[in-house]
């Protein structure tokens, strides 16, 4: 993981969780009909509260967001997602 770093206010850095493939009993892999399914990620770093916005993201929480709202970035050879906290659709432990 990231040893040190800072995210700009109102933003967060997350690590995308692996997507589980749906497989039938006979071994067929089912493909999602939705070209942009919601994505799961674990929050790694949270920026300070941005002016005139709500800051609710917490490090270690799992979030759901639409993939088009995140930007992929590479830090120290690892891939992370950078997005605005307001783009989170749902957050849980």
NULUM-679362 format. One record per residue (C-alpha): residue number from 1; z, y, x. Coordinates in nm, 4 decimals. Last residue first. Layout:
% residues N
(NUM (Z Y X))
...
END
This chain:
% residues 93
(93 (0.6392 -0.1762 -1.7851))
(92 (0.4157 0.0138 -2.0313))
(91 (0.1657 0.3013 -2.0516))
(90 (-0.1125 0.3723 -2.3030))
(89 (-0.4245 0.5906 -2.3249))
(88 (-0.3871 0.7633 -1.9873))
(87 (-0.6501 1.0371 -1.9470))
(86 (-0.3856 1.3157 -1.9519))
(85 (-0.2484 1.1887 -1.6208))
(84 (-0.5784 1.2781 -1.4540))
(83 (-0.7408 1.0035 -1.2529))
(82 (-0.7746 0.8545 -0.9055))
(81 (-0.8367 0.4806 -0.8824))
(80 (-0.7656 0.2867 -0.5656))
(79 (-0.9652 0.0666 -0.3272))
(78 (-0.8028 -0.0394 -0.0012))
(77 (-0.9466 0.0054 0.3497))
(76 (-0.6898 0.2686 0.4526))
(75 (-0.7730 0.4747 0.1434))
(74 (-1.0888 0.4145 -0.0603))
(73 (-1.1417 0.6120 -0.3806))
(72 (-1.2717 0.5074 -0.7226))
(71 (-1.2802 0.7887 -0.9796))
(70 (-1.1219 0.7372 -1.3186))
(69 (-1.2079 0.8657 -1.6682))
(68 (-1.5184 0.6460 -1.7048))
(67 (-1.3010 0.3342 -1.6831))
(66 (-1.1122 0.4155 -2.0052))
(65 (-0.7366 0.4047 -1.9585))
(64 (-0.4494 0.1563 -1.9826))
(63 (-0.1454 0.2007 -1.7600))
(62 (0.1040 -0.0318 -1.5935))
(61 (0.4188 0.1366 -1.4631))
(60 (0.5214 0.1092 -1.0964))
(59 (0.5246 0.4834 -1.0292))
(58 (0.5820 0.6823 -1.3477))
(57 (0.3383 0.8829 -1.5608))
(56 (0.4883 1.1353 -1.8041))
(55 (0.3807 1.4778 -1.6845))
(54 (0.2839 1.7114 -1.9702))
(53 (0.0597 2.0077 -1.9015))
(52 (0.0753 2.3890 -1.8895))
(51 (0.1001 2.4005 -1.5069))
(50 (0.0528 2.0581 -1.3536))
(49 (0.3554 1.8334 -1.3106))
(48 (0.3683 1.6960 -0.9586))
(47 (0.1317 1.4177 -0.8602))
(46 (0.2075 1.0502 -0.9209))
(45 (0.1498 0.7722 -0.6685))
(44 (0.1033 0.3942 -0.7111))
(43 (0.0535 0.3466 -1.0882))
(42 (-0.0555 -0.0115 -1.1741))
(41 (-0.3950 -0.0429 -1.3429))
(40 (-0.5492 -0.1833 -1.6598))
(39 (-0.8986 -0.0844 -1.7776))
(38 (-1.0397 -0.0285 -2.1244))
(37 (-1.3737 -0.1945 -2.1816))
(36 (-1.6895 0.0005 -2.0955))
(35 (-1.9934 -0.2184 -2.1743))
(34 (-1.8206 -0.3644 -2.4830))
(33 (-1.9827 -0.6973 -2.5700))
(32 (-1.7548 -0.8695 -2.3195))
(31 (-1.9060 -1.1740 -2.1479))
(30 (-1.7589 -1.5164 -2.2188))
(29 (-1.7498 -1.7651 -1.9305))
(28 (-1.8405 -2.1150 -2.0487))
(27 (-1.6072 -2.3896 -1.9261))
(26 (-1.6120 -2.6299 -2.2232))
(25 (-1.2694 -2.5091 -2.3380))
(24 (-1.4049 -2.1524 -2.3417))
(23 (-1.3422 -1.9072 -2.0579))
(22 (-1.2386 -1.5435 -2.1005))
(21 (-1.2331 -1.3757 -1.7647))
(20 (-0.9168 -1.1964 -1.6608))
(19 (-0.9613 -0.8548 -1.5067))
(18 (-0.7703 -0.7950 -1.1871))
(17 (-0.5366 -0.4960 -1.1898))
(16 (-0.6680 -0.1613 -1.0661))
(15 (-0.4388 0.0175 -0.8197))
(14 (-0.3416 0.3666 -0.9330))
(13 (-0.3343 0.7214 -0.7988))
(12 (-0.2236 0.9997 -1.0282))
(11 (-0.3301 1.3544 -1.1127))
(10 (-0.1612 1.6474 -1.2893))
(9 (-0.0614 1.8131 -0.9623))
(8 (-0.2558 1.6886 -0.6591))
(7 (-0.1632 1.3503 -0.5139))
(6 (0.0361 1.3226 -0.1934))
(5 (0.0377 1.0680 0.0835))
(4 (0.2558 0.8272 0.2711))
(3 (0.2715 0.4559 0.3411))
(2 (0.0000 0.3664 0.0918))
(1 (0.0000 0.0000 0.0000))
END
